[in-house]
């Protein structure tokens, strides 16, 4: 009964490959996010979706393509992986509108290692 | 451009001591200031948050102090415990920002027994 779940937890792949990370939340939230945490622990927002609609795209390379099939799921597909893509990717969710308190609920992260 | 600056980068405190982490922000439109706690291998989780209409908020051993004129806010952990050892992030957001949180760079807190 995990609130925000991501799969896989670990991903090791070669440069140039394509990979996907899946995220699901069972909190009934309308807004979902992808954050990237680099090796220095810096957390940076990549994308945000509200009711399946993209509302934030923080100048992320277009090799990264998020997809939200419904408001409970937000997947991240990465094409042509580069060494610099190695990081921990966190999915998060929050209520929207008047329900938004500023609290984000994070998953446990997916550690991507590109060799 | 780093909109939320956090210090120190790391902090070592003895059990029972007070841990203090500071943040400064630039955007006066920010109106929500949370602190997140992250344990190794886990996602960040909200610890405590404040809005700029109050100068202090306390929850148990955790207190946020907020100075609107100085554009600074800080987290104080009283009676620090080894279980408090984690990375702490301050953050800020503003209404109408499409729910965007801007995080500080984090502080690794180690509480020695």
Interface residues (C-beta under 8 A of the other chain):
Chain A: X4 X31 X33 X40 X41 X42 X43 X44 X45 X48 X50 X55 X56 X90 X92 X94 X96 X100 X101 X102 X103 X104 X106 X107 X108 X109
Chain B: X32 X34 X38 X41 X42 X43 X44 X45 X46 X49 X87 X89 X93 X98 X99 X100 X101 X102 X103 X105 X106 X108
